[in-house]
């Protein structure tokens, strides 16, 4: 795959409990700036939110290797390295893709941690408890009720009607298998599904954008994840005040989108290996 100092394509990677629909504002926003924008679904998530809620079988069957393989196939077909942006679990998958040599630059928002990050804030435990409270959920698709969604995703929203509207528009179950495996990854020997080489100098630049009041993936998780990187490649963290987990759809999302794009364009292709 060829590289370019000025990428013309942006790949948006969604997180858990949502689908690519969560990027519905960002796609036309970036397209209006002249970019080709892709928001690939996880395998089996190509259907609409309503269909996944009616039959969550594809969610229960989901695995991280299948997600990574699919995302890499999307990027390979582009021919030139794109900007990669990921939200929540999509942030962890973005980090894996960057470590595998994909992307001109990466921006992750309220990112799930990669393997080895052991910070577990109380709010994160509460947010994921609907899945982790029962080991039997390892083999199930597990949804959130509205109160659980509001705590995990939209806790800073002033407008409860808007929070409920987004719950109805975006929310789908999450794969219990993946959430349980992420908990067990730090206890099991050897690299697991979201392992990255923190010393990889060839990894493209990476920005963590963290919402100040995110309950699901709090700023302490983002800071710890960033500190794990020991390579010479650029790794930075920006915290945005007043934001909750659902930053791509929260009022003022344009500020986040602009911050992400400006940083990615300014740092595209600046790996330590390329500089050396």
N, C-alpha and C positions, 0 to 999 in steps of 0.2 A: 504494500500500500504506500502510495506517495504521501509526502507531508507538505504542508503549506504554511507560510507565516501568517496568512490571512484566510482562515477557514470560511467557507461559504455555507456550511451545513451545521445545524444544531440538532443533536439527538437528546430528547427529553425522556428520562426513565422514571416511571412512577413507582410509588411505594406500596405498602400493604394497606388493606382495608379500603383501597381505592383502585381505579383503573386509569388508562390514559385520558379519560374524560377530565381528570383533575387538572390537566394542562390546557383546557379549552380556551383560556384567555391568552396564554403565552404563545400558542401556535400562530394565530393571526397577528399578534403583536410583533413577533420576530419576523414573520413573513413580510410585514409592511416595511421592515427595515432592509429587505432584500435577501433574507436568508431562506434556504430550503430547510424546512423543519420537519423532523420525524418524531413521533411519539409511539414507539413500538409497544405492543401489549405483551405481557407474559404469555407463554404457551397456554392456550385454552381461554385466554382473556380477550380474544378478538371480538367476542359478542358484547352486547350492551350491558350496562349495569343491571337493568331489570332482569335480563336473561340469567346472569350469574346468580342473582339472588333467588330466582326461581329454581335453578339447578346448579348448586355450587360444587358439583362433582369435579370440574377442572381445578378448582381451588384446592380441594383436598388432595388431589394427585400431584400438585406442583412440587418441584424440587429445585434447589439452587443450581445444580449443574445444568439442568435443562434451561433455566432462565439465562445463565451466562452463555451457554452455547448459542441460544437464539439471538441474544443481543450482539454477540460477536459476529454472527452471520449477517446481521443487519449492517454493522459498521464496515465489514470487509467488502460488501457489495457497493459501498459508496465510492471506492476508488481513491479518495483522499481523506485525510484525517479530519474528523469533525470536532466541534466542541461538544463535550459530553456534560450533561447536567442531570443530576439525580436527586430525588426527594425521598427522605426517610429510608426505607429498605433499598430504594433505588440509588441512594447515596452510597451504600455499601457495595452494591453491584457496580456502580461507576468506579469506585476505587479498585475493584478487582480488574475491570477492563483496562484502566490506566496502567496497572501493574503488569498486565499482559501485553502492553505496548500499543494499546488502542487510544485514539484521541489526540488532538493537538493540545488540549487543556481540559481540565475537569473542574466543575463547580458542583458541590454537594450541599444540599439544604436540609437542615435538621436531620443529618445523616444517621442511619443505624451504624453501629460500630463494626469494624472489621475484627478479626480474631485477635485476642490478646488484650483487648480493652476491657478492663474489669470494673470500671466505675458503674455502679448500679444505684442511681438516686431513687429515693422513696417514691417519687411521682412516676418514675418509669415502671416500678414494680406494680403500682396501682393501675397504671394504664394497660399493662399487659396481663394483669391478673385474670381477666375473663378467659384467657387461653391457658395460662400456666397453672391455674388453680386445680386443674384436673389432668393427670398424665394421659388419660384416655383421649384427650384432645389432640394428642400427637398424630392421630390418624384422621382428624376431622377438619372441616372448614368451620371456623368459629367467627361469628359476627359480633358486633357491639350493639347494644341497645342505645337509644338516643343519649341517655345520661352518661353512659360510658364514653360514647363518641365525643360529647361536649367536653368532658374532662380531658380526654387525650388529644383532641384535634382543635377545638375552637374555644378554649377556656377564656381567651381574652376578648371574644366577640361581644360587643355591647348589644347587638341586635339578636335576640334569641330567635326571631323569625328567620333571619338569614342563616343562623347556625342550623336550624331545623331543615331549611330548604336545601342546604348543602349536604346534610345527612341523607336526605331522601334522594338527592341527585347523584351523589358520589359513593356512598358507603356500600361495600360488599364484604363478605367474609374474608378472613385471612387464613393462610395455611398453617395449621397447628404444627405440622411436621417441621416447618422451617423455623418457627419461633422456638420450639423446644430444642431443635438442633443447635440454634445459636446460643442458647443457654449452656448446653452441654459441651460446646466446642472448646471452651477454656478448661474443661476438666478431662478431656480425652487427649491421648498422645498423638503427635503428628499433626500436620496441616489439615484443617477441615474446610468446609465449603467456602467461607469468606476469608480465607487466609491471603495475606499479601506480604510481599518482601519489603519490609520497612526500610531496607538499606539500598533499594533499587535506584541507582543514579540515572537510569534511563527512563524512569517514570515521568510522564508529562506533569506540568505544574498543576497544583491542586489547591482550591480554595474551599474552606468550610464556611458556610453561612449559617449562623445559629440564631434562632428566635429566643429573645430574652426570657420569655415565660413559657417556653415549650415544656409540656409535662411528659410527653412520650420519649423524646430524645433531647433532654435538657442540655444547656451550654456546657456543663461539666463533661458530658459524654463527648461533645465535639472537641473540646480542648484536649482531653485525654487522647482521643484518637489522633489528633494532629501531632501531639508530642511523641507519639510512638514512632513517627517517621524520622529516621536518622540519616536519610540520604541527603545529598547536596542539592537536590531538586527543590524548587520553590514549593513551600507548604505554608499557607496562611489561614488565619481565622478572623472572621468578621462577625460581630454580634449586633443584631438589629433590635433596637428597643421596642418593647410592647408587642412583640409577635408571638403567636402560638404555633402549634405544629403545622397547621394547614396554611403555610405561607403562600403557596401558589394561588390560593383563592381568597386570601384575607384582604380586606380593603387596604389599598396602597400597595398591592402586589407589584405594580409597575416599578416601584423603587427597588424591589428585590430583583426583578428581571433586568433592570438597567445595571445594577451593581454586578450581577453575575456576568452579563455580556461584556461590559467594559473591562472587567478584570480578565476574562478569558481572552479577549482580543489583544490585550496588552501583554499577556504572558504566553500566548500560543507558541509552542515549539521550543520553549526555553528550558530544555532539560540540561542537567549537569553534564551529561555525556556530549550533547551537541555543543555546549559552551566550551567543553574541554578539548 
